[in-house]
Amino acid sequence: MEYDVVIVGAGPAGLAAACRIRQLNEDISVCVVEKGSEVGAHILSGAVFEPTALNELFPDWKERGAPLNTEVKGDDIYVLRGEESSIKVPNMFVPSTMHNEGNYIISLGNLCRWLAEQAENLGVEIFPGFAAAEVLYNEDGSVKGIATGDMGIGMNREEKDSYMPGMELHAKYTLFAEGCRGHLGKQLIERFKLDEDADPQHYGIGIKEIWKIPAEKHQQGLVVHTAGWPLDQSDTHGGGFLYHLEDNQVVVGLIADLAYSNPHVSPFDEFQRYKHHPVIKQYLEGGQRVAYGARAIVKGGLQSQPKMTFPGGLLIGDNAGTLNFAKIKGNHTAMKSGMVAAESVAEAIAADRSSEELTDYTTKYRDSWAWKELHMQRNFGPAQHKWGNIFGSAYAFVDINLFKGKLPWTLRDTKADHAQLKPAADCAKIDYPKPDGVLSFDKLSSVFISNTNHEEDQPCHLTLKDAEIPLSHNLPIYDEPAQRYCPAGVYEVIEDTNGKRFQINAQNCVHCKTCDIKDPTQNIVWVTPEGGGGPNYPNM
């Protein structure tokens, strides 16, 4: 199938790009492919949403019924000093980037569903349930488009009765908006050496739940952020959040930096004990958990951002690392990167150019408020890595609030997350409490309410470069950390009468990409399963 533009991923960047292209030129044909069963099925974000980009894309979004229903009414920030104690940070000491006046607490999945409606109204074709499995190239090496994955292939790699071959989608330009650690984006970065002038990318794992709480505990519009316990107990950076949505709902979550060194760390279990802290527990007690999910986030900032252009296409959104970790927000910058991409693509097609490298995009992006925002706050993430939450935040306060990011130096952070792990024997074991089934839960019951499903008779999409490494290398040195860093119970070391074996429960995978990021030898490679597989988040 031939299109002018193919976009991979129906997240905020991809959909904003699709809408903007058609706004600029309704004669340009645009197709969006999305691996989730529907738009929004794989979308997970906090999310406190800054509407800057949305105001530009659809100035009348309120009249159009965009699902921004809860305006932020209050900001509480705490440093948790242990299981029971905390300090509330005075507003005057909070970095300006974390003030949320004029922002909204939203479900990003529902916003993407709404954006998809706007895109379709503009004439964009959207194909959910189709996973972009392969990048296609022209003879000159430029990107030609993508191929979707075959359906109905059995675990033995033979065609089943339900077999349906994938489709080739050819385009003048292809935009890759897969989100953090995109499967195809990762290949493009390597093929075109897009990261040769960038620091290694850095990541966190975000784990989130939605709760229905008693009305008397609900404060619609309240935003709560925390730093410190429990992560500081395991020498892990990150922080937690709890946002009060409409309808007596709160979202609660924890972001754990994937640069941690202790292989005994389990981000999932850190999150479970986080909910028992009085600052968080006061809102959840008497409530009911209704949804669960997890997703890696890209947090390296401008220093780790790869080149975004290559012949025939662009990386946009979190596929290129546009998240502003100082704000704990990335949806507005992702959207803006897609909108800038739309301008470059529309101009090229109007000039009858195709498959070229859109070098003007770099200039347009650098002239945008999104790049300027990321540049001003570029040192926040590296400061956290170098000096921890407290001293790193103090540096950020001075850099951002007092100097507006104009200090003359740029902090560097050059060691990749997977290379940070120390041998298990050199690290303290962590005794995580058993879940109580009231505030804290196990992985399998959590995966159940993520509505995750994969066709079981298909090739495993969690591939190993070397099947021996988990037991021969990772287990004796790191006590096989995949058992703990995965928030969905995908990886197990099983011991029976035949000895030990490494088991991959691919059916549980919530597509968070943590394994692809944190495996110490980079032996695990996440590839796309059949389209439509994975979580089915209702309103995450």
URFENKA-V956792 format. One line per field, one symbol per residue. phi: phi as a letter, one per 20 degrees, with the letter a starting at -180 (. if undefined). psi: psi as a letter, one per 30 degrees, with the letter a starting at -180 (. if undefined). burial: I if it has 24 or more other ideal C-beta (glycine too) atoms within 12 Angstrom, else O. A space follows every 50 residues. Layout:
phi = ???
psi = ???
burial = ???
This chain:
phi = .dcfcddeoeefffffffffgfffbfeeeccddcfffbfnfdebbgcede egffgffcgdfffengeddcffdacdccdeerfcebcefggfdeggfeed gnececefgffffffffffffeofecdfncefdbedcffenffeqcdeff dmdffemdfefegbffdedebfbcddcenglggegfffgffelfdfddfg fcccdddccdcddggfeecgnedccccngefffdlceqadbbdeeflldc dcacddfeefdefefcgffffffgfefgfeggeegnecfcbbabbfcecf mffdffgddbgnabecmffdnefeffelbbffffffffffggffffffff emdbmeeeffggffffeeffffffffdfeffgffffcnfffffffffffe fedlmegfdcfdbddfgfeefdggfecffdeefffemdddbefffffgee lfbcffebgfededfcfeggeecfffedlkfgfdffecmfdcdddcfeoe beddefgefemfmfffeegfdleecfcffggnfofcffbe
psi = kklekkkjkhaeeeeeeeeeefeejffkkkkkkkflflkfegkkldkkkk geeeeeeifhfeffgkhifjkkfkjkkkjkgaffllkkkkefgkkffgkg kglkkljeeeeeeeeeeeeeffgkkkjlgjkjfkkkklfgflkfalklkk khklfgglklfgkjllkkjklekkkjhfakhkeeeeeeeeeghfgfgllk llllkkkklkkklkeffkikfkkkkllbkfeffghklallljkjalhhkk kklkjkkgglfjffkjeefeeefeffkeeeefffkfakkflklkkklkgf aefgklkfkljfakklbffghgkjfffhkfeeeeeeeeeeeeeeeeeeef ghklglkiffeeeeefflfeeeeeeegffeeeeeeegleeeeeeeeeeee eeghggkflkkljgklefgfklkefglklkjklkkfgeellleefeeegf hkkkjeilkkfjlkejffeeefeeeeeghifffefkgghekkjkkafgak ljkjifffkghfgeefefkfghfkjklkakkflalikeh.
burial = OOIIIIIIIIIIIIIIIIIIIIIIOOOIIIIIIIIIIIIIIIIIIIIIII IIIIOIIIOOIOOOOIIIIIIIOIIIIIIIOOOOOIOOIOOOOIIIIIII OOIIIIIIIIIIIIIIIIIIOIIIIIIIIIIIIIIIIOOOOIIIIIIIII IOIOOOOOOOOOOOOIIIIIIIIIIIIIIIIIIIIIIIIOOIOIIOOIII IIIIIIIIIIIIIOOOOIIIIIIIIIIIIIIIIIIIIIIIIIIIIIOOII IIIIIIIIIIIIIIIIIIIIIIIIIIIOIIIIIIOOIOIIIIIIIIIIII IIIIIIIIIIIIIIIIIIIIIIIIIIIIIIIIIIIIIIIIIIIIIIOIIO OOOIIIIIOIIIOIIOOIIIIOIIIIIIIIIIIIIOOIIOOIIIIIIOII IOOOIOOOOIIOIOOIIIOIIOOIOOIOOIOIOOOOOOIIIOIOOIIIII IIIIIOIIIIIIOIOOOOOIIOIIIOOIIIIIIIIIIIIIIIOOOOOOOO OIIIIIIIIIIIIIIIIIIIIIIIIIIIIIIIIIIIIIII
